[in-house]
């Protein structure tokens, strides 16, 4: 099997059939599609079960509700493909997208991962945009180069089609029982990928709708962001990271956590949730920020001060 597509699904009866049919619209060749039903209470499992009988290559895995991180990990363990692609159950792939992926796999046999430019898709089409401009200024690069130069956002696992052997590294996994787990996974994946290729076509529609995690961020999510920050920090300190890379990686994750504090500014309950975490975040930030320019560290210190007195 060349490609394994893993789709975590929880109460997605409104979307799952459209997602699966968009995948197989151009034909299914040498591909398995694993839908991990994460304890759905609606008709998700029944819909997928019916499609399994109709469309070869689709397989349903059921488990108790454990969250998207655990569902993706379950799918990865069950996958048999040489390449892995995680996609979301409420998104779609353009017709012919799957054959295009297989063509790319054959065309770039020496890369560790292919990178997709996603089309962020809204109810109002005038708001749609590509999150990696096409054609890319540089299509072939290393993962470290991509991170250091911030070539593309490293979160959203559906932007990566990657070789299965990368999962042999114990640090490449999805943190479980926590939201925004893809922020950790993407960082580790890109760092471990020695060679990346950015594809020249957008085949993935990242659909923005009411009720998704991205559209329902609230003040309580800051605890998840802090948990992901600690997971990233543990990875940077691990043997999987070369010592010479730790300073700039520490700068990268330090910039990330401070930047996300601004997301919650003005939300109800800010003082009750943010203020107790600020000393912990600031302490870890101070341990890791030394690779950042002085002007950035001064600016971040001012952000911490403002955050401390903001209600």
N, C-alpha and C positions, 0 to 999 in steps of 0.2 A: 504494500500500500504506500503510495507516494505522499498523500496529504490527509491529515486528520483535522477536521473542523470541529471545535468544541463550543457548544452554546449552552451556557447556564440559563435556566428558566425558572422563574417563580411567579405564578399567577400571571401568565402572559398569554392567555387565550385570545386576547385582542390582536396580538402581534405575531405569534409564533408561526402561524401558517404562511403569512406573507413573507416572513423572514426566510423560511425554508424554501418556498416556491421561488423566491428571487434567486436563491443560490443555485437551484437545479434548472433554471430557465434555459441555460445554455448547454445543458447536458452534464451528466455526472460521470466522470472517468477517473478511475484509480483514486477515489476519494471516499472516505468514511465521514459521516456527519453524526457526531455524538451529542445528543441533547440530554443534558443532566437536569432532570426535573427535581428542583430543590424543595420538595415538600409542598407543592402547589395544592391549593384547596379549591381551585376552579377546574375548568375542563382542559387545562394544558396537556396533561398526560394522555387523555383520550384523543385529543386532536393529533398529537405527535404519533400515538399508536396507530391511528388510521393512516397517516402518511407513511409510516414504516411499511405497511402492507402495499401501498400504492407505488412508492418510490424506492428503488434499490439504493442501499448505501446509508440510509438513515437508521440510527439505533437509539433507543430510549434507555436511559439509566435513571433510576429513581432512588432518592435518598431523603431522609428527614431534613427539614429546613435547617440549614447551617450557614446560609449566606453565600454570596457570589464567590468569595475567595475559596471556600471549601468546595463549591460546585466545580470551579475551574480546576482545582487540584485533583478532584475525583476524575474528571474527564481526561486530564493529562496522564494519569496512571493507567487509564483504560485504553488510551490511544495507541494505535499500531503504526501510524504513518511516520515516514522519515522527516516530514515537515509538519509543523503545528500552526494552526491559525485559530485564535480565540475571537469569536464575534458575539455581539449582544443579541438577545432574542427580540428586541424591539427595533432593530436596524434592518437595512436591506442592502443587497448587492445588485449592481446593475446587471441586466441580461447580458450574458456572455462574460461576466466577471470571473467565474470559476475557470473556464478555459484560458482566459488571459493569465490567471495566476499560474496555471500549469505550464503555459508557454514561458512565463518568466522563470519558473523553477528550472526548466530545461536550458534556458538561455544564460543563466547565471549559476552554473553548478558549483562555483567556488566560494560563494558568499555564505555567511552564517545567517543572514536575515534580509528579507525584502521589506521595504518600508512603503506604505501606502499613504497617499494624500487623501484625507477624508473630506467629504462634502458635508459640512454642518447644515442640516436641513430643517427649516422651520415651517410653520403653517403659512407664514407670509414668505413666498419665494424670494422676494427682494432682499431678504435678510441672509439668504444662503451664501456661504463662502467656503473656499478651500483653505485648510489650515496649514498646508505646505504649498507654496506657489509652484506652479508648473509652467514650463519645464524647470527642474531644479538647477540651481547654479552649478552644483557639483553632485553627480549621481552616485559616485563610488567613494566611500570613505570608511574609516574605522569607527567603531563605536565610541572610542575615547575622543576622537576628533569631533564626532557629532555632539557629545556631551559638553566638551570644553567650549565649543563655538555655538552651542545652543541652536543647532541647525534645524531641529524640529522638536515639538513637544514630545517628551518621552513617555508620558502617561497615555492611557487608552490602549489596552493590549491588542485591540483589533487593528491597529495600524501596522502590526508586525506579523509577518509570516516567517517563521524561523525554524532552524534545524533542531530536531528533537534532542540531539546530543547535548545541547546547552542545558537541558533540564537535568543532566547528570550532576551538575554543580548543585550542592545542597542549599546554596543561598538563593537559587532561582526558584521561587515559589510565591504563592499568593498568601499574604497574612490572612488568617481566618477570624471570623466573628468581629470584623471591623470594616467600616466603609473606606473608600478611597484606597483600597488595597492595590489598585493598578498603578498608583503613584510609586509604590515600592518596586513592583514587578518590572515596570518599564525601565527604571534606572538600572537595575541589576542586569536585565537582558541586554540593554545597549552597551553597558560597560564590558560585558563578557563577549560580545560579538566582535570578532577581529575584523570582519569586513561586512559592510552594509551596501545595499544598492537601493536607491530611491526610484520607484517606478514612475513612468512618465504619464500615467493615466489615473484618474480618480474613479475607482470602481465601488467605493463604499459610501453609503449614505448614513451618516451619524445623525439619527433623527432626534430632535429636541421636542419633548412633549411634557405636558404637565404630569407630575408624579414621578418622573425619573430622578435618580440621585442627584444629577447635575442641576436640575431645576428646583430641587427642594432642599438645598443646603440651608441649615439653620444653626443657631448658636451652639447646639450640642455637638455639631460636627467637629468643633475645634479639638475635642478630646480625641477623635479619630485621627485628625491631622497630627496631633502630638504623638500618638502611638505609632503612626507611620514614620514620623521623623526619627523616633527612637530605633525603629527597625532599620531605617536607612543608615543611621549612625553605627549600629552593630555591624552592618555589612561593610562599611568603610573601614572599620577596625579589624575586620576578619582577614584571614590568610588568603581569601579570594582576591584581595586588592593589593596591588604592588605598593610598597612603601612610598615610592616617588609620586604615586598618584593620590595619596591620601590628602595632602594639603588642598589641592584644587577641588577634590570631591567634597571635602569638609566645607569649603567655601560655597560649593553648589548647593548642598543641603541646608546650610545656614541661611543663604539667600532665600531658599524656598520657604522655610518655616516663617521667616519674618514677613515675606511677601504675603503669605496666607493670613497673617493676622489682620491685614487690611480688609480681607473678605468679610470679616464679622463686625467691622466697625459700624456702630449705629443699630445693631440688632438688639431686640428685646432680650434682657437677661445678660447683657454683655459683662457687667461688673461681677455678677454672681459666678459666671463660668470662666471668663478670661482671667480675672485678677488672681485667683488661686494658682493658675497654671503659669503665670508670667515669670515668677522666680525660677521655676524649673526650666522653662524655655530659655530664659536669659542665661542661666548657668551653663546649659548645654551649648547654646550659641557661642558664648565667650570661649569655651574650650575649642571651638572648631572654626572660628571666623578669621583666623590670622592670615589666611591667604587672600582675603578680600582687601581691596584698596582702602587706604585710611579714610578717604572721604565716604566710602560706603559704610564703614564701621561707625563713623560719627553719625551719619544719617540714621542708621539702624538704632543707635543708642537713643537718639531723639524719638524714634518711633516707640521704643520701649517706654520712655518717659511719658509720652502722650497717652499710650495705652494704659499706663498705670493710673492716670488721673481721669481717664474717660469713663463716663458712667453709662 
